[in-house]
Amino acid sequence: MKRETFFSYSDNFVKTDKEKHGSGSAIRVRREAREPRAMNPKVLYAVMTTNSNISQAKVRAQIETWAARPIEQGRYFVTTGYKAGPVQQLAPDVLHEVSCDDQYGGVPCKEAHMLDVAFNRSAEWVVRLDDDHYADSELIEKTLGSLKPEDRQGPVVLALAYGCGTGSPAAKEYCPELAKVGGICGGGGYALNLAALSRFQSVGWHQMLKEYQALKNKLTYGDMVTSCVMLRRGMKLGHMNGGSAANGAVTIQNWEDIVKNKVLTYHHVTADLMRWIHAKLEGKPKDGVTAAEAKAFDTNGCCCRCAGRLQCGSSGGANHCTVSGKCRCTR
């Protein structure tokens, strides 16, 4: 099968380090540290999104933060469906539209199409993420590059959170393999190597899409569907060291502690929180961090939307969630 080369990306959407940060020794040191090492594999980032305004805002935040370097190197693309509204042309070179439902029910369909696209990009690993992920791409690539030869041979899938589907009644009935050993938990993100993508391709992408669609109504959750398809094809599923931060953190102190741990991915983050995390990890000047903080958190350091799908329990709006000195969040 003919393999596609990496696509290019318009300079209109990516600023240079100098344009974004200005000069300064701290920035120069950080930039030098982020130069790709020879030992690191070629990693492609595949992100699933929708055409809603909120989702597109998160994609823009990714483009402006952690995804800038992969984009410059043609190693990032976004998959979206058709039915949630007109596509906002954030970045034509990275946006890939597919004929899938753009709501949650379309996740398995998008997933299958995304893996098809990923196979046609010359990458050793594909990292599957959502639009509400902030990813430390340098750390991910270093982690994948440090794997022992025996840990990356054959079709391998590594999840940042692992075990979903274990003991599930639906899995027991429709996918016993999954119920027995568990599978990927999509919230953290996962990586799969070229051998795993090739295993999908060997039976044909059309057949795989049919299998995804058949399992969707039985297993419901996209990560369980994907895990079942992988296990049925004899892929080795495992845990990827490095950790993922997801769910539950609603205060700036929570997030300060999480960022200090330098995990591989941060999930369920808002567009503003992505920019704050980026400012912290990149060592931006204090005024830049403070400006990002003011947008991500309310004046008392609370952000309900930084904890998955929580909303403010007060009438103060999305970023004004403090009641009697405590964060009040509801689902």
Buried (B, 14 or more C-beta within 10 A) or exposed (E): EEEEEBBEBEEEBBEEBEEBBEEEEEBEEBBEEEEBEEEBBBBBBBBBBBBBEEBBBBBBBBBBBBBBBBBBEBBBBBBBBBEBEEBBEBBEBBBBBBEBBBEEEBBBBBBBBBBBBBBBBEBBBBBBBBBBBBBBBBBBBBBBBEBEEEEBEEBBBBBBBBBBBEEBEBBEEBBEBBBEBBBBBBBBBBBBBBBBBEBBBEEEBEEBBEBBBEBBEBBBBBBBBBBBBBBEBEBBBBBBEBBBBBEEBBBBEBBEEBBEEEBBBBBBBBBBBBBBBBBBBBBBBEEBBEBBBEBBBBEBBBBBBBBBEBBBBBEBEEBBBBBEEEBBBEE
